[in-house]
Amino acid sequence: MSVECSAARRRTRLGWLALAILVGGCAVGPDFKPPPAPQTPGFVTPGSLPAATADTAASGGGAQRFVADLDIPGAWWTLFQSPPLSALIERGLAHSPTLAAAQAALRQAKELVAAQRGSFYPALSGLASASRQSQSGAALGEPQAGTLLYTLDSASLNISYTLDAFGGVRRQVEALGAQAEYAQFSLEAAYVTLSANIVTAAITEGSLRAQIDANEKIAASEQRQLEIIRRRVAAGGASRTDVLQQQSILQATLAALPTLRAQLAQQRNLLAAYAGVLPADYAGPEFTLDSLHLPADLPVSLPSKFIEQRPDVREYAALLHQYTAQIGVATANMLPQITLTGSYGGQAGSFNGVFSPDAAVWSLAGSLTQPLFKGGQLLHERRAAIAAAAQADANYRSTVITAFQNVSDTLHALQGDAEALAAQTLSERAAAESLALVQAQYKSGAASYLQVLTSQQSYQTAAVALVKARAQRYADTAALFQALGGGWWNRSDVAGN
């Protein structure tokens, strides 16, 4: 009979073990599946994008070719062929507080995942205690014993384990892992944004220097024209009004220079901030548009690869993963919680006796807790988790649409930039030739001052517009590399390890 009972007990224990393994292998809640890539032929309407942009015989006016599925180098800014720019970006990546904060956030997220994984294992703790107690013998039914004094020492090992029967712990680890993935792509996004911001700031600095140079040359030309008018007034060939008008134009041109110089100083301060230094400590290179070269080949990623390249899309995919896992956590909280506890140790009147076989004490217990009524809290928490996942899904789809819009806008802008630069180049040349001709005619008395005035204003407008058109082409080229993800997958020097 004892053999049969023993066999029955073994079968029961094996049955419970098998059940625990079986139940422990499942996890409630939906399993996350990455959203599929959009089924679209490209970023723009078929046939609306040429194979290359317009080619202009001007500085920075070369044609740019759109190359499908061309990979983006991790250091894409080197395509501008400016060693000082590359050095400044590497300096910024190494010293930027923004990147340092993102790296710290990633390390924190990874540690939280590792900490939560500890819930997969039993918790073991040690306990030791010593006490001196006084107790009345009457309390023990022996009033004649008087007061009893005794010492009680104990030591034990305690173990507890919550069985992850329905996968709640696994879903928590999964959610934290998705949060770490979000932090990873936030870091990549910060890296791409910083590098693109430095390139754009350098281009803006070059544009401001070119505008200052153009205005200084225009002011010098206007000063020479003022001297001509004064000589004509002295000779009786012009009026005092012409002198005043020319002086007014000259002063307006000179008045624009302080604003441009202030903007240049502010741009230098911005580059200092990107480099991670204070304005007074910044001694970076002085950028001009002539020091930058326009990349000839522009990448156009395949839509199926694009969503894997955009850090912000990957961020929102990670958020969707996190909130999907949270549904499983909320569901598991509504189901039974199985906990096993045990302890083994000893108790004795002296510490040396604690470890004797006669002093051994032990316990083994199991508990199952099933929430029955919590005022609807668990139900509504699960519904809230489902709503949060739906919100994350909508935000993800919105981010994908915005990402495709960014690339499409930039591609169209590049095409328009090339055409605008070609038109502005012709306009500036025509305005310069017209001004030179009219000034010569005015000097000989064959043209009126009104003609000179009109030509001066036209040339000044065309010269500044040409600088801005050229800078815009550089800036939109940088914007395309940023919009396509910035090549972060080809670098590993900004990891948050």
C-alpha positions as CSV (number, residue, x, y, z in Angstrom):
1,M,0.0,0.0,0.0
2,S,2.8,2.4,0.8
3,V,4.5,1.6,-2.5
4,E,1.3,2.5,-4.3
5,C,0.9,5.7,-2.4
6,S,4.4,6.7,-3.1
7,A,3.9,6.0,-6.8
8,A,0.7,8.0,-6.8
9,R,2.5,11.0,-5.1
10,R,5.2,10.8,-7.7
11,R,2.7,10.9,-10.5
12,T,0.9,13.8,-8.9
13,R,4.1,15.8,-8.6
14,L,5.1,15.0,-12.2
15,G,1.6,16.0,-13.3
16,W,1.9,19.4,-11.5
17,L,5.4,19.9,-13.0
18,A,4.2,19.2,-16.5
19,L,1.2,21.5,-16.0
20,A,3.5,24.3,-14.7
21,I,5.9,23.8,-17.7
22,L,2.9,23.8,-20.1
23,V,1.3,26.9,-18.6
24,G,4.6,28.6,-18.2
25,G,5.3,28.3,-21.9
26,C,2.4,30.5,-23.0
27,A,2.0,34.3,-22.6
28,V,-1.4,36.0,-22.7
29,G,-1.9,39.0,-24.9
30,P,-1.2,39.7,-28.6
31,D,2.2,38.8,-30.1
32,F,3.7,41.8,-31.7
33,K,4.3,41.8,-35.4
34,P,6.2,44.7,-37.1
35,P,3.9,46.6,-39.4
36,P,4.5,45.8,-43.1
37,A,6.2,48.3,-45.4
38,P,3.8,50.5,-47.4
39,Q,3.0,49.2,-50.8
40,T,4.0,52.2,-52.9
41,P,6.1,52.5,-56.0
42,G,8.2,55.4,-54.7
43,F,8.2,58.8,-53.0
44,V,6.8,60.9,-55.8
45,T,4.3,60.4,-58.5
46,P,5.8,58.2,-61.2
47,G,7.3,60.2,-64.0
48,S,7.4,63.5,-62.0
49,L,11.1,63.2,-61.0
50,P,13.8,63.4,-63.7
51,A,16.9,61.2,-63.6
52,A,19.0,64.2,-62.8
53,T,18.5,67.9,-61.9
54,A,19.3,70.8,-64.2
55,D,22.9,71.6,-64.9
56,T,24.1,75.2,-64.6
57,A,27.5,76.7,-65.5
58,A,27.9,78.3,-62.1
59,S,29.6,77.5,-58.8
60,G,27.5,74.8,-57.2
61,G,25.3,74.4,-60.3
62,G,26.3,71.0,-61.4
63,A,23.7,68.4,-62.1
64,Q,22.7,65.9,-59.4
65,R,21.7,62.4,-60.3
66,F,19.0,60.5,-58.4
67,V,20.3,56.9,-57.8
68,A,17.7,54.3,-56.7
69,D,18.8,52.1,-53.7
70,L,22.1,53.9,-53.3
71,D,23.3,53.2,-49.8
72,I,24.1,56.2,-47.6
73,P,27.5,56.3,-45.9
74,G,27.6,56.6,-42.2
75,A,29.6,59.8,-42.5
76,W,27.5,61.2,-45.4
77,W,28.7,64.7,-44.8
78,T,32.1,63.8,-46.2
79,L,30.4,63.9,-49.6
80,F,30.6,67.7,-49.3
81,Q,34.4,67.3,-49.4
82,S,35.1,69.7,-46.6
83,P,37.6,68.3,-44.0
84,P,36.9,71.2,-41.6
85,L,33.2,70.3,-41.7
86,S,33.9,66.6,-41.1
87,A,36.2,67.4,-38.2
88,L,33.6,69.7,-36.6
89,I,30.9,67.0,-36.9
90,E,33.1,64.4,-35.3
91,R,33.9,66.8,-32.5
92,G,30.2,67.5,-32.0
93,L,29.4,63.8,-31.9
94,A,32.1,63.3,-29.3
95,H,31.1,66.2,-27.0
96,S,27.4,66.9,-27.5
97,P,25.5,66.9,-24.2
98,T,22.4,66.0,-26.2
99,L,24.0,62.8,-27.4
100,A,25.4,62.1,-24.0
101,A,21.9,62.4,-22.5
102,A,20.5,60.0,-25.2
103,Q,23.3,57.5,-24.5
104,A,22.6,57.6,-20.8
105,A,18.9,57.1,-21.4
106,L,19.8,54.0,-23.5
107,R,22.0,52.6,-20.8
108,Q,19.3,53.1,-18.2
109,A,16.7,51.4,-20.4
110,K,19.0,48.4,-20.9
111,E,19.6,48.1,-17.1
112,L,15.9,48.2,-16.5
113,V,15.5,45.2,-18.9
114,A,18.2,43.3,-17.1
115,A,16.7,44.1,-13.7
116,Q,13.2,42.9,-14.8
117,R,14.8,39.6,-16.1
118,G,15.6,38.9,-12.5
119,S,11.9,38.1,-12.0
120,F,12.5,34.9,-13.9
121,Y,14.5,33.4,-11.1
122,P,13.7,32.5,-7.5
123,A,14.5,35.1,-4.8
124,L,16.8,33.8,-2.1
125,S,17.5,35.7,1.1
126,G,19.3,34.9,4.4
127,L,18.1,35.7,7.8
128,A,19.9,35.6,11.2
129,S,18.5,36.8,14.5
130,A,19.3,36.7,18.2
131,S,16.9,37.6,21.0
132,R,16.9,37.6,24.8
133,Q,13.3,37.2,26.2
134,S,11.6,37.2,29.5
135,Q,8.3,35.4,30.0
136,S,6.0,34.6,33.0
137,G,5.7,31.0,33.9
138,A,1.9,31.6,34.4
139,A,1.6,32.2,30.7
140,L,2.9,28.6,30.1
141,G,0.6,27.1,32.8
142,E,3.4,26.8,35.3
143,P,3.0,29.7,37.8
144,Q,5.4,28.2,40.2
145,A,8.2,28.6,37.7
146,G,8.2,32.3,38.2
147,T,9.8,34.4,35.5
148,L,11.6,32.5,32.7
149,L,14.6,34.0,30.9
150,Y,15.9,32.5,27.7
151,T,17.9,33.2,24.6
152,L,16.7,32.3,21.1
153,D,19.1,32.4,18.1
154,S,18.0,31.5,14.6
155,A,19.4,31.4,11.1
156,S,17.6,30.5,7.9
157,L,17.6,30.6,4.1
158,N,14.3,31.8,2.6
159,I,13.3,31.3,-1.0
160,S,10.3,32.5,-3.0
161,Y,9.3,32.1,-6.6
162,T,6.3,33.5,-8.5
163,L,5.5,31.2,-11.3
164,D,5.1,33.1,-14.6
165,A,2.1,30.9,-15.4
166,F,0.5,33.3,-17.9
167,G,3.5,35.2,-19.1
168,G,3.0,38.5,-17.3
169,V,6.6,38.7,-16.4
170,R,7.7,37.9,-19.9
171,R,5.4,40.5,-21.3
172,Q,6.9,43.0,-18.8
173,V,10.4,42.2,-20.0
174,E,9.2,42.4,-23.6
175,A,7.7,45.9,-22.9
176,L,10.9,47.1,-21.3
177,G,13.0,45.6,-24.1
178,A,10.8,47.6,-26.6
179,Q,11.4,50.7,-24.4
180,A,15.2,50.1,-24.7
181,E,14.7,49.8,-28.4
182,Y,12.9,53.1,-28.4
183,A,15.8,54.6,-26.5
184,Q,18.3,53.1,-29.1
185,F,16.5,54.8,-32.0
186,S,16.1,58.0,-30.1
187,L,19.9,58.0,-29.8
188,E,20.2,57.3,-33.6
189,A,17.7,60.1,-34.3
190,A,19.7,62.5,-32.1
191,Y,22.9,61.5,-33.9
192,V,21.3,62.1,-37.4
193,T,19.7,65.4,-36.3
194,L,23.0,66.7,-34.8
195,S,25.1,65.9,-37.9
196,A,22.5,67.4,-40.2
197,N,22.1,70.5,-38.0
198,I,25.9,71.1,-38.1
199,V,25.9,70.8,-41.9
200,T,23.0,73.1,-42.3
201,A,24.5,75.6,-39.9
202,A,27.8,75.6,-41.8
203,I,25.9,76.2,-45.1
204,T,24.0,79.0,-43.4
205,E,27.3,80.5,-42.2
206,G,28.6,80.3,-45.8
207,S,25.5,81.9,-47.1
208,L,25.7,84.8,-44.7
209,R,29.4,85.4,-45.5
210,A,28.5,85.4,-49.2
211,Q,25.6,87.9,-48.6
212,I,27.9,90.1,-46.6
213,D,30.5,90.0,-49.3
214,A,27.9,90.7,-52.0
215,N,26.5,93.7,-50.0
216,E,30.0,95.1,-49.4
217,K,30.8,94.9,-53.1
218,I,27.5,96.5,-53.9
219,A,28.2,99.3,-51.4
220,A,31.6,99.9,-53.0
221,S,30.0,100.1,-56.4
222,E,27.3,102.5,-55.0
223,Q,30.1,104.6,-53.5
224,R,31.8,104.9,-56.8
225,Q,28.5,105.8,-58.4
226,L,28.0,108.5,-55.8
227,E,31.4,110.0,-56.7
228,I,30.4,110.1,-60.3
229,I,27.1,111.9,-59.5
230,R,28.9,114.4,-57.4
231,R,31.3,115.2,-60.3
232,R,28.4,115.6,-62.6
233,V,26.6,117.9,-60.1
234,A,29.8,120.0,-60.0
235,A,29.8,120.1,-63.8
236,G,26.1,121.0,-63.9
237,G,25.1,117.6,-65.4
238,A,23.1,116.4,-62.5
239,S,21.0,117.7,-59.6
240,R,21.5,117.7,-55.9
241,T,18.5,115.4,-55.7
242,D,20.4,112.7,-57.5
243,V,23.2,112.9,-54.9
244,L,20.7,112.5,-52.1
245,Q,19.0,109.6,-53.7
246,Q,22.3,107.8,-54.3
247,Q,23.4,108.5,-50.7
248,S,20.1,107.0,-49.5
249,I,20.7,103.8,-51.5
250,L,24.2,103.5,-50.2
251,Q,23.2,103.9,-46.6
252,A,20.4,101.3,-47.0
253,T,23.0,98.9,-48.3
254,L,25.4,99.7,-45.5
255,A,22.5,99.4,-42.9
256,A,21.9,95.8,-44.0
257,L,25.5,94.8,-43.1
258,P,25.2,95.0,-39.2
259,T,22.2,92.7,-39.3
260,L,24.0,90.2,-41.5
261,R,27.1,90.3,-39.3
262,A,24.9,89.8,-36.2
263,Q,23.3,86.8,-37.8
264,L,26.7,85.5,-38.7
265,A,27.8,85.8,-35.1
266,Q,24.7,84.0,-33.9
267,Q,25.3,81.2,-36.4
268,R,28.8,80.8,-35.0
269,N,27.3,80.5,-31.5
270,L,24.9,77.9,-32.8
271,L,27.8,75.9,-34.2
272,A,29.6,76.2,-30.8
273,A,26.5,74.8,-29.1
274,Y,26.4,71.9,-31.6
275,A,30.1,71.3,-30.9
276,G,29.5,71.1,-27.2
277,V,31.5,74.3,-26.2
278,L,30.7,77.7,-25.0
279,P,30.6,80.6,-27.5
280,A,33.7,82.3,-26.1
281,D,35.6,79.0,-26.4
282,Y,34.6,78.3,-29.9
283,A,37.4,78.6,-32.5
284,G,35.9,76.5,-35.3
285,P,36.7,77.0,-39.0
286,E,35.1,79.7,-41.1
287,F,32.8,78.2,-43.6
288,T,32.1,79.6,-47.1
289,L,30.0,78.2,-49.9
290,D,33.1,77.9,-52.0
291,S,34.6,75.5,-49.4
292,L,31.7,73.0,-49.9
293,H,31.2,70.7,-52.9
294,L,27.8,69.6,-54.0
295,P,27.4,65.8,-54.0
296,A,26.8,64.6,-57.6
297,D,24.9,61.4,-56.7
298,L,21.8,61.5,-54.5
299,P,20.4,58.3,-52.9
300,V,16.7,57.4,-53.3
301,S,16.0,54.5,-51.0
302,L,13.5,51.8,-51.8
303,P,10.3,52.3,-49.8
304,S,10.6,48.7,-48.4
305,K,14.0,49.6,-46.9
306,F,13.1,53.2,-46.0
307,I,11.0,52.5,-43.0
308,E,13.9,50.5,-41.5
309,Q,16.2,53.4,-42.1
310,R,14.2,56.2,-40.5
311,P,15.0,56.4,-36.8
312,D,11.7,58.1,-35.9
313,V,9.7,55.4,-37.7
314,R,11.7,52.8,-35.7
315,E,11.0,54.7,-32.5
316,Y,7.3,54.6,-33.1
317,A,7.4,50.9,-34.0
318,A,9.2,50.3,-30.7
319,L,6.4,52.2,-28.9
320,L,3.8,50.1,-30.6
321,H,5.7,47.0,-29.5
322,Q,5.8,48.3,-25.9
323,Y,2.1,49.1,-25.7
324,T,1.2,45.8,-27.4
325,A,3.2,43.9,-24.7
326,Q,1.5,46.0,-22.0
327,I,-1.9,44.4,-23.1
328,G,-0.4,41.0,-22.1
329,V,0.8,42.5,-18.7
330,A,-2.7,43.8,-18.0
331,T,-4.3,40.5,-19.0
332,A,-2.0,38.5,-16.8
333,N,-2.8,40.7,-13.8
334,M,-6.4,39.5,-14.1
335,L,-5.4,35.8,-13.8
336,P,-4.3,33.6,-10.9
337,Q,-0.8,34.3,-9.4
338,I,1.0,31.2,-8.2
339,T,3.7,31.7,-5.6
340,L,6.0,29.1,-4.0
341,T,7.9,29.8,-0.8
342,G,10.2,27.8,1.4
343,S,12.7,28.2,4.2
344,Y,15.3,26.1,5.9
345,G,17.3,26.9,9.1
346,G,17.7,26.3,12.7
347,Q,16.6,27.7,16.1
348,A,18.5,27.2,19.4
349,G,19.3,28.7,22.7
350,S,22.8,29.5,21.5
351,F,24.2,30.4,18.1
352,N,26.4,27.4,18.0
353,G,23.4,25.2,18.4
354,V,21.6,26.7,15.5
355,F,23.4,24.4,13.0
356,S,22.8,21.2,14.9
357,P,20.4,18.6,13.4
358,D,18.1,18.8,16.3
359,A,17.6,22.6,15.8
360,A,16.5,22.3,12.2
361,V,13.3,24.0,11.2
362,W,11.8,24.2,7.7
363,S,8.7,25.2,5.8
364,L,7.3,24.8,2.3
365,A,4.2,26.5,1.0
366,G,2.4,27.3,-2.2
367,S,-0.3,29.8,-2.8
368,L,-2.7,30.8,-5.6
369,T,-4.2,34.2,-5.6
370,Q,-7.1,35.0,-8.0
371,P,-8.3,38.5,-8.1
372,L,-12.1,38.4,-7.5
373,F,-13.2,42.0,-7.1
374,K,-11.2,45.3,-7.4
375,G,-13.9,47.6,-8.5
376,G,-13.3,47.1,-12.2
377,Q,-9.7,48.3,-11.9
378,L,-8.0,45.4,-13.7
379,L,-10.6,45.3,-16.5
380,H,-10.3,49.0,-17.1
381,E,-6.5,48.9,-17.0
382,R,-6.6,46.2,-19.7
383,R,-9.0,48.3,-21.8
384,A,-6.6,51.3,-21.3
385,A,-3.7,49.2,-22.5
386,I,-5.7,48.2,-25.6
387,A,-6.5,51.9,-26.3
388,A,-2.8,52.9,-25.8
389,A,-1.8,50.3,-28.3
390,A,-4.4,51.6,-30.8
391,Q,-3.0,55.1,-30.2
392,A,0.5,53.9,-30.8
393,D,-0.5,52.2,-34.0
394,A,-2.1,55.4,-35.3
395,N,1.0,57.5,-34.3
396,Y,3.2,55.0,-36.1
397,R,1.1,55.2,-39.3
398,S,1.2,59.0,-39.1
399,T,5.0,59.0,-38.6
400,V,5.4,56.8,-41.7
401,I,3.2,59.2,-43.8
402,T,5.2,62.2,-42.5
403,A,8.5,60.4,-43.3
404,F,7.5,59.7,-46.9
405,Q,6.3,63.3,-47.2
406,N,9.6,64.6,-46.0
407,V,11.5,62.7,-48.7
408,S,9.0,63.6,-51.4
409,D,9.1,67.3,-50.4
410,T,12.9,67.3,-50.5
411,L,13.2,65.5,-53.8
412,H,10.8,68.1,-55.4
413,A,12.8,70.9,-53.7
414,L,16.1,69.7,-55.1
415,Q,14.6,69.7,-58.6
416,G,13.2,73.2,-58.1
417,D,16.5,74.4,-56.4
418,A,18.5,73.5,-59.5
419,E,16.0,75.3,-61.8
420,A,15.9,78.3,-59.5
421,L,19.7,78.5,-59.4
422,A,19.9,78.4,-63.2
423,A,17.3,81.2,-63.4
424,Q,19.0,83.3,-60.7
425,T,22.4,82.8,-62.4
426,L,21.0,84.2,-65.6
427,S,19.2,87.0,-63.8
428,E,22.3,88.1,-61.9
429,R,24.5,88.1,-65.0
430,A,21.9,90.1,-66.9
431,A,21.5,92.5,-64.0
432,A,25.3,93.0,-63.7
433,E,25.7,93.6,-67.4
434,S,22.7,96.0,-67.4
435,L,24.1,97.9,-64.5
436,A,27.6,98.2,-66.0
437,L,26.1,99.4,-69.3
438,V,23.8,102.0,-67.7
439,Q,26.5,103.3,-65.4
440,A,28.8,103.8,-68.4
441,Q,26.0,105.6,-70.3
442,Y,25.2,107.8,-67.3
443,K,28.9,108.7,-67.0
444,S,28.8,109.9,-70.6
445,G,25.4,111.5,-70.2
446,A,23.5,109.0,-72.4
447,A,21.4,107.7,-69.6
448,S,19.3,109.2,-66.8
449,Y,19.9,108.7,-63.1
450,L,16.5,106.9,-62.8
451,Q,17.9,104.2,-65.1
452,V,21.0,103.9,-62.9
453,L,18.8,103.7,-59.8
454,T,16.6,101.0,-61.3
455,S,19.6,98.9,-62.5
456,Q,21.3,99.2,-59.1
457,Q,18.2,97.9,-57.3
458,S,17.7,95.1,-59.8
459,Y,21.4,94.0,-59.5
460,Q,21.4,94.1,-55.7
461,T,18.2,92.0,-55.5
462,A,19.6,89.5,-58.1
463,A,23.0,89.2,-56.4
464,V,21.6,88.4,-53.0
465,A,19.0,86.0,-54.5
466,L,21.7,84.1,-56.3
467,V,23.6,83.5,-53.0
468,K,20.4,82.3,-51.3
469,A,19.6,80.0,-54.2
470,R,23.0,78.5,-54.1
471,A,22.9,77.9,-50.3
472,Q,19.4,76.5,-50.5
473,R,20.6,73.8,-52.9
474,Y,23.3,72.8,-50.5
475,A,20.8,72.8,-47.6
476,D,18.2,70.7,-49.3
477,T,20.9,68.2,-50.3
478,A,21.7,67.8,-46.6
479,A,18.0,67.6,-45.8
480,L,17.6,64.6,-48.2
481,F,20.4,62.6,-46.5
482,Q,18.6,63.4,-43.1
483,A,15.2,62.5,-44.5
484,L,16.5,59.2,-45.7
485,G,17.8,58.3,-42.3
486,G,21.4,59.6,-42.3
487,G,23.2,56.3,-42.8
488,W,23.2,55.6,-39.0
489,W,23.2,51.8,-39.8
490,N,26.7,52.2,-41.2
491,R,28.2,53.6,-38.0
492,S,28.7,52.3,-34.5
493,D,30.6,55.1,-32.8
494,V,27.6,56.6,-31.0
495,A,26.3,53.4,-29.3
496,G,25.1,53.8,-25.8
497,N,27.2,50.9,-24.4
